[in-house]
Amino acid sequence: MSFTLVVLYALIGLAGATAIWLLHRYGQERRYRRQPYVAPAARAGAAAPTPAEAPAYSIALVGDLGAVATNGRDPVMNLLQDWQQQTGSAGTVVILGDNIYPTGLPAPTHPGRADAEHRLNAQLDALRTFKGQVVFLSGNHDWNKGRRDGYEYVLRQEAYVRDHLPTAHYLPPRGCPGPVTLQLPNNILLVVLNTQWWVQHGTRPLGNAYGCTAATSREPFEQLRQVLAANQHQRIVVAGHHPLYSNAMHGGQFTTKQHVFPLLAVNKKAYLPLPIIGSLFPAYRRVVGAAEDMAHPRYRAMRRRLLRVLRDFPNIVYAAGHDHNLQYFQRRGGHYLVSGSGSKTAFVQKGGKATFTHEHKGFFVLEFYANGEAWLRTLEPGNATGSTRTAEPFRHCLYTAAANEATAPTPAAASAHAGSAG
């Protein structure tokens, strides 16, 4: 048999094996996509009732609101307003970044400025009457998708939020990396990081000249460790835009369609089939990574350093957005959330290290009870306007008073080196 025939048969075999794998994968996706996934070990707990009394304090974690409807009929914003009315002053709303698609808040003369203002105003108007606290973070889209002039964009957005909703916090301020702390009632401490700082191109503010507490790229992690060590007597939530665990696109997970039609990433109408070759794009995103992927060297370094700190402090909750779905991971004593489906949804792979995943619009809520328990709740709109809720697909007791007290040392004052918002 000639060498040419051997190569030909090998290529035919490879094409056949690839086709079988793609068909099998596609069949699996059709069965579970957009269905909530709960890991077997967590299914019994997910059906357990929350404490009978009302929570002492709650935090709504809402990410990637940048494409909200501006006609007052947005399902997530209406659901959030319903939550605000029920919670009142005993709650905080944390907006986890990517507040304006596609590129944040451009200059006043830019042709896209009016649309950008409408998107942001829809959020500010929904939050205006809330009696609790409001915290805005920035994401990669708020920094002009990470381009070199992104610093100007985030400063404009921060100023706009402060001018139009003066009671809100925009953290960390001035585009600094953080960490910044916000003391909440009931012994709850919110710690905010600007994770975009580590993956941003162009100007990245640092040091006293910019009003930042950190002078080097490593110092924020040292300051974070000091804050967490000094406040182990408190219930701590750390918030940043970028997730540390993800079963979705930024974690290297793609649909079968994206393997076969890779040009859809550039143009949503580019249905040009490129099997085998098309799989090179997801492989690149998984191994090398675009700037906003977990595999990218800058993101990978930030994630490694941040996890190195967080893993030393059990029962820390880390909340992020970025991927457009809902995900929960319980890893090495910590709780890691992805709450990025505020205005868009995207594919998320079930299983793996995840305890819960769902490709659905909505957001997570943390509920803290007087008995020391902390619960994770999942709120999802049940119709196109958010006037109803779906049956709660997942809830979970993150920790009890006994579990938290077992790891807490004698109370100490917070580090003076980290910034404070209050």
C-alpha positions as CSV (number, residue, x, y, z in Angstrom):
1,M,0.0,0.0,0.0
2,S,1.4,3.4,-1.0
3,F,2.2,6.1,1.5
4,T,-0.4,8.3,-0.2
5,L,-3.2,5.8,0.5
6,V,-2.1,5.4,4.1
7,V,-2.4,9.1,4.6
8,L,-5.7,9.2,2.8
9,Y,-7.2,6.4,5.0
10,A,-5.8,8.1,8.1
11,L,-7.5,11.4,7.2
12,I,-10.7,9.6,6.4
13,G,-10.5,7.8,9.7
14,L,-9.8,11.1,11.6
15,A,-12.7,12.8,9.8
16,G,-15.0,9.9,10.7
17,A,-13.9,9.8,14.4
18,T,-14.3,13.6,14.6
19,A,-17.8,13.4,13.1
20,I,-18.8,10.7,15.6
21,W,-17.4,12.7,18.5
22,L,-19.2,15.9,17.4
23,L,-22.5,14.1,16.9
24,H,-22.2,12.5,20.4
25,R,-21.3,15.8,22.0
26,Y,-24.1,17.6,20.2
27,G,-26.6,15.0,21.4
28,Q,-25.4,15.5,24.9
29,E,-25.7,19.3,24.7
30,R,-29.2,19.1,23.4
31,R,-30.3,17.1,26.5
32,Y,-28.8,19.3,29.2
33,R,-28.3,22.7,27.7
34,R,-30.3,25.4,29.5
35,Q,-31.2,22.9,32.1
36,P,-30.0,23.5,35.7
37,Y,-27.2,21.1,36.7
38,V,-26.7,20.2,40.4
39,A,-23.9,17.9,41.4
40,P,-25.2,14.6,42.8
41,A,-23.6,15.2,46.2
42,A,-25.4,18.6,46.6
43,R,-28.9,17.6,45.4
44,A,-30.3,16.7,48.8
45,G,-29.1,20.0,50.3
46,A,-30.4,22.0,47.4
47,A,-33.9,21.0,48.3
48,A,-33.5,21.8,52.0
49,P,-35.5,24.8,53.4
50,T,-33.8,28.0,54.5
51,P,-34.2,29.1,58.1
52,A,-37.7,30.0,59.1
53,E,-36.8,33.6,60.1
54,A,-36.0,36.3,57.6
55,P,-32.3,36.8,56.8
56,A,-30.6,39.5,58.9
57,Y,-28.8,40.8,55.8
58,S,-28.7,40.0,52.1
59,I,-26.4,40.7,49.2
60,A,-27.6,40.6,45.6
61,L,-24.8,39.8,43.1
62,V,-25.7,40.8,39.6
63,G,-23.2,40.8,36.7
64,D,-22.9,41.8,33.1
65,L,-26.0,44.1,32.9
66,G,-24.6,46.0,29.9
67,A,-27.3,44.9,27.5
68,V,-30.4,45.5,29.7
69,A,-33.6,46.6,28.0
70,T,-34.2,50.3,28.4
71,N,-38.0,50.3,28.1
72,G,-38.6,49.3,31.7
73,R,-39.5,45.7,30.8
74,D,-36.1,44.1,31.4
75,P,-36.7,40.8,33.3
76,V,-33.6,40.9,35.5
77,M,-33.9,44.5,36.4
78,N,-37.6,44.0,37.3
79,L,-36.7,40.9,39.4
80,L,-34.0,42.9,41.1
81,Q,-36.4,45.7,41.9
82,D,-38.8,43.2,43.4
83,W,-35.9,41.8,45.6
84,Q,-35.0,45.4,46.6
85,Q,-38.6,46.1,47.8
86,Q,-38.6,42.9,49.9
87,T,-35.1,43.5,51.3
88,G,-35.2,47.2,52.1
89,S,-32.3,48.6,54.0
90,A,-31.1,45.1,55.1
91,G,-29.4,44.5,51.8
92,T,-26.7,45.5,49.4
93,V,-26.7,45.2,45.6
94,V,-23.3,44.5,44.0
95,I,-23.1,45.1,40.3
96,L,-20.2,42.9,39.1
97,G,-19.0,44.8,36.0
98,D,-19.5,44.9,32.3
99,N,-22.2,47.6,33.0
100,I,-22.3,49.0,29.4
101,Y,-21.9,46.9,26.2
102,P,-20.0,46.9,24.0
103,T,-17.3,49.3,25.1
104,G,-18.3,51.1,28.2
105,L,-19.0,54.9,28.3
106,P,-17.4,56.7,25.3
107,A,-16.7,60.4,25.1
108,P,-19.7,62.8,24.9
109,T,-19.1,63.4,21.2
110,H,-19.0,59.7,20.3
111,P,-21.9,58.5,18.2
112,G,-22.5,55.6,20.7
113,R,-22.7,57.9,23.7
114,A,-26.5,58.2,23.8
115,D,-27.1,54.4,23.7
116,A,-24.4,53.9,26.4
117,E,-26.1,56.4,28.7
118,H,-29.5,54.7,28.1
119,R,-28.1,51.4,29.2
120,L,-26.5,52.8,32.3
121,N,-29.5,55.0,33.2
122,A,-31.8,51.9,33.1
123,Q,-29.6,50.5,35.9
124,L,-29.3,53.7,37.9
125,D,-33.1,54.3,37.7
126,A,-33.8,50.8,39.0
127,L,-31.5,51.3,41.9
128,R,-32.4,54.9,42.8
129,T,-35.1,54.2,45.4
130,F,-33.3,51.2,47.0
131,K,-32.8,51.8,50.7
132,G,-29.8,49.6,51.0
133,Q,-26.3,50.1,49.6
134,V,-25.3,49.9,46.0
135,V,-21.8,49.0,44.8
136,F,-20.6,49.1,41.2
137,L,-17.5,47.3,39.9
138,S,-16.0,47.6,36.4
139,G,-15.4,44.9,33.9
140,N,-13.4,44.5,30.7
141,H,-16.1,46.1,28.6
142,D,-16.2,49.1,30.8
143,W,-12.5,49.6,30.0
144,N,-13.2,49.7,26.3
145,K,-12.8,46.0,26.0
146,G,-9.3,46.2,27.5
147,R,-7.9,48.6,24.8
148,R,-5.1,51.0,25.6
149,D,-7.5,53.9,26.2
150,G,-9.7,51.9,28.6
151,Y,-8.6,53.9,31.6
152,E,-10.3,57.0,30.2
153,Y,-13.5,55.0,29.7
154,V,-13.7,53.7,33.3
155,L,-13.0,57.2,34.8
156,R,-15.9,58.6,32.7
157,Q,-18.2,55.8,33.9
158,E,-17.2,56.3,37.5
159,A,-17.9,60.0,37.3
160,Y,-21.2,59.4,35.6
161,V,-22.4,57.0,38.3
162,R,-21.3,59.4,41.1
163,D,-23.1,62.3,39.4
164,H,-26.3,60.5,38.7
165,L,-26.5,58.2,41.8
166,P,-24.4,59.9,44.5
167,T,-25.3,57.3,47.1
168,A,-23.7,54.5,45.1
169,H,-20.1,53.3,45.6
170,Y,-17.9,52.8,42.5
171,L,-15.1,50.4,43.7
172,P,-12.2,50.4,43.6
173,P,-12.2,54.1,42.8
174,R,-10.0,55.8,40.1
175,G,-9.4,52.5,38.3
176,C,-7.0,51.3,41.1
177,P,-6.5,47.6,41.6
178,G,-7.7,47.6,45.2
179,P,-8.5,45.9,47.5
180,V,-11.1,48.2,49.0
181,T,-13.3,47.3,51.9
182,L,-16.9,48.2,52.7
183,Q,-18.1,47.4,56.2
184,L,-21.7,46.1,56.1
185,P,-24.1,45.5,59.0
186,N,-24.3,42.2,60.9
187,N,-20.5,41.7,60.9
188,I,-20.3,41.3,57.1
189,L,-17.3,42.7,55.2
190,L,-17.3,43.3,51.5
191,V,-13.8,43.4,49.8
192,V,-13.6,44.6,46.2
193,L,-10.9,44.0,43.7
194,N,-10.5,45.5,40.2
195,T,-9.5,42.3,38.5
196,Q,-9.5,44.0,35.1
197,W,-6.4,45.9,36.2
198,W,-4.2,42.8,35.8
199,V,-5.3,42.0,32.3
200,Q,-5.7,45.6,31.0
201,H,-3.5,47.2,28.2
202,G,-2.4,50.8,28.4
203,T,-2.6,52.9,31.5
204,R,-3.0,50.9,34.7
205,P,-3.1,53.3,37.7
206,L,-0.7,52.5,40.5
207,G,0.7,54.4,43.5
208,N,0.1,57.7,45.2
209,A,0.2,59.7,41.9
210,Y,-3.1,58.0,41.0
211,G,-4.6,57.8,44.5
212,C,-4.0,54.1,44.8
213,T,-2.9,52.3,47.9
214,A,-0.8,49.7,46.1
215,A,2.6,50.7,44.5
216,T,3.3,47.4,42.8
217,S,1.3,44.7,41.0
218,R,2.0,42.2,43.9
219,E,1.1,44.6,46.7
220,P,-2.7,44.2,46.3
221,F,-2.4,40.5,47.1
222,E,-0.4,41.3,50.2
223,Q,-2.9,43.8,51.3
224,L,-5.8,41.4,50.6
225,R,-4.1,38.8,52.9
226,Q,-3.7,41.4,55.6
227,V,-7.4,42.3,55.4
228,L,-8.6,38.7,55.4
229,A,-6.3,37.8,58.3
230,A,-7.5,40.8,60.4
231,N,-11.2,40.1,59.8
232,Q,-11.6,36.4,60.2
233,H,-14.2,37.2,62.9
234,Q,-16.4,38.6,60.2
235,R,-18.3,37.0,57.3
236,I,-16.3,38.0,54.2
237,V,-17.4,38.4,50.6
238,V,-14.7,39.2,48.0
239,A,-16.0,40.6,44.7
240,G,-14.2,41.0,41.4
241,H,-15.3,40.8,37.7
242,H,-13.2,37.8,36.6
243,P,-14.1,34.3,37.9
244,L,-11.5,32.0,39.4
245,Y,-13.4,28.9,38.3
246,S,-15.6,28.6,35.2
247,N,-17.2,25.9,33.0
248,A,-18.0,28.4,30.3
249,M,-16.2,30.2,27.4
250,H,-13.6,32.1,29.5
251,G,-12.8,28.8,31.2
252,G,-12.2,27.1,27.8
253,Q,-15.5,25.4,27.3
254,F,-17.3,25.7,23.9
255,T,-20.3,24.3,22.1
256,T,-20.2,21.8,19.3
257,K,-21.5,24.5,17.0
258,Q,-18.4,26.6,17.9
259,H,-16.2,23.7,17.0
260,V,-17.8,23.3,13.6
261,F,-18.5,27.0,12.8
262,P,-15.6,28.9,14.4
263,L,-16.2,32.0,12.4
264,L,-19.4,32.6,14.4
265,A,-17.1,34.2,17.0
266,V,-16.4,37.0,14.5
267,N,-19.8,37.2,12.7
268,K,-23.0,35.6,14.0
269,K,-24.1,34.9,10.4
270,A,-20.9,33.2,9.4
271,Y,-22.1,29.6,9.1
272,L,-19.1,28.3,7.2
273,P,-18.4,24.7,8.4
274,L,-14.8,24.1,9.2
275,P,-14.7,20.7,11.1
276,I,-11.3,19.7,12.6
277,I,-9.8,23.1,11.6
278,G,-12.6,24.8,13.6
279,S,-11.6,22.9,16.8
280,L,-8.2,24.8,16.7
281,F,-9.9,28.0,17.9
282,P,-11.5,26.5,21.1
283,A,-8.2,24.7,21.7
284,Y,-6.3,28.0,21.4
285,R,-8.8,29.7,23.8
286,R,-8.4,26.8,26.3
287,V,-4.6,26.5,26.2
288,V,-3.3,30.0,25.3
289,G,-6.3,32.2,25.8
290,A,-7.5,35.6,24.6
291,A,-6.8,38.5,26.9
292,E,-10.0,37.8,28.9
293,D,-9.6,34.0,29.2
294,M,-8.4,32.2,32.2
295,A,-5.7,30.6,30.1
296,H,-4.1,33.9,29.2
297,P,-0.8,34.4,31.0
298,R,-1.8,37.6,32.7
299,Y,-5.2,36.2,33.8
300,R,-3.5,32.9,34.8
301,A,-1.0,34.8,37.0
302,M,-3.7,36.9,38.7
303,R,-5.8,33.8,39.3
304,R,-2.9,31.9,40.8
305,R,-1.9,34.6,43.2
306,L,-5.5,35.3,44.2
307,L,-6.2,31.7,44.9
308,R,-3.0,31.4,46.9
309,V,-4.4,34.0,49.3
310,L,-8.1,33.0,49.4
311,R,-7.3,29.3,50.1
312,D,-5.7,30.2,53.4
313,F,-9.1,31.5,54.7
314,P,-11.9,29.0,54.8
315,N,-15.5,30.0,54.0
316,I,-14.5,33.1,52.0
317,V,-17.1,33.8,49.2
318,Y,-15.7,35.0,46.0
319,A,-18.2,36.5,43.5
320,A,-17.6,37.4,39.9
321,G,-19.4,37.8,36.5
322,H,-17.7,37.8,33.1
323,D,-19.2,34.5,31.8
324,H,-22.9,34.9,31.0
325,N,-24.4,32.2,33.2
326,L,-24.8,31.1,36.8
327,Q,-22.2,28.8,38.3
328,Y,-21.2,27.8,41.9
329,F,-18.0,25.9,42.9
330,Q,-17.0,24.7,46.3
331,R,-13.3,24.3,46.3
332,R,-10.8,23.8,49.1
333,G,-12.9,25.4,51.8
334,G,-14.0,28.4,49.6
335,H,-17.1,29.3,47.7
336,Y,-16.7,30.6,44.1
337,L,-19.6,32.2,42.2
338,V,-20.1,33.3,38.6
339,S,-23.2,35.5,38.4
340,G,-22.9,37.0,34.9
341,S,-26.3,36.5,33.3
342,G,-27.8,39.9,34.1
343,S,-28.5,40.7,30.4
344,K,-27.1,37.8,28.3
345,T,-26.8,34.1,28.5
346,A,-24.2,31.7,27.0
347,F,-23.3,28.1,27.1
348,V,-22.0,26.5,30.3
349,Q,-20.7,22.9,30.6
350,K,-22.3,20.8,33.3
351,G,-20.3,18.7,35.7
352,G,-16.5,18.9,36.2
353,K,-15.7,20.8,39.4
354,A,-19.0,22.7,39.4
355,T,-21.7,22.1,42.1
356,F,-24.3,24.1,40.1
357,T,-24.5,25.5,36.6
358,H,-27.4,27.1,34.6
359,E,-27.6,28.9,31.3
360,H,-30.4,31.3,32.3
361,K,-30.8,35.0,33.1
362,G,-30.8,35.8,36.8
363,F,-28.5,36.4,39.7
364,F,-27.3,35.0,43.0
365,V,-28.2,36.3,46.4
366,L,-26.3,35.7,49.6
367,E,-28.4,35.5,52.7
368,F,-26.9,35.9,56.2
369,Y,-28.9,34.7,59.2
370,A,-28.8,35.6,62.9
371,N,-28.0,32.0,63.7
372,G,-24.7,32.3,61.8
373,E,-25.8,30.4,58.7
374,A,-25.0,31.8,55.2
375,W,-27.1,30.6,52.3
376,L,-26.7,30.9,48.5
377,R,-30.0,31.6,46.7
378,T,-30.7,31.6,42.9
379,L,-33.2,34.1,41.5
380,E,-34.3,33.8,37.9
381,P,-37.1,35.6,36.0
382,G,-40.0,33.3,35.0
383,N,-41.2,35.4,32.0
384,A,-40.0,38.0,29.6
385,T,-40.6,40.9,31.9
386,G,-39.5,39.5,35.2
387,S,-42.9,39.9,36.8
388,T,-42.7,36.2,38.0
389,R,-39.9,34.0,39.3
390,T,-39.1,30.5,38.2
391,A,-39.0,27.8,40.8
392,E,-35.7,28.2,42.5
393,P,-33.3,25.8,40.7
394,F,-30.6,25.8,43.5
395,R,-30.1,26.9,47.0
396,H,-27.3,25.9,49.4
397,C,-26.1,26.5,52.9
398,L,-22.6,27.7,52.5
399,Y,-21.6,27.4,56.1
400,T,-23.0,27.4,59.7
401,A,-22.0,29.5,62.7
402,A,-20.0,26.5,64.1
403,A,-18.1,26.1,60.9
404,N,-17.2,29.8,60.7
405,E,-16.3,30.2,64.4
406,A,-14.0,27.2,64.2
407,T,-11.7,29.0,61.9
408,A,-11.9,32.5,63.3
409,P,-9.1,33.9,65.6
410,T,-9.4,36.7,68.1
411,P,-10.9,39.8,66.4
412,A,-8.4,42.3,65.1
413,A,-8.6,45.7,63.4
414,A,-8.7,45.8,59.6
415,S,-5.4,46.6,57.8
416,A,-4.8,50.3,57.3
417,H,-3.0,49.7,54.0
418,A,-6.1,48.6,52.1
419,G,-8.6,51.2,50.9
420,S,-11.9,51.7,52.6
421,A,-15.2,52.9,51.1
422,G,-16.8,53.7,54.4
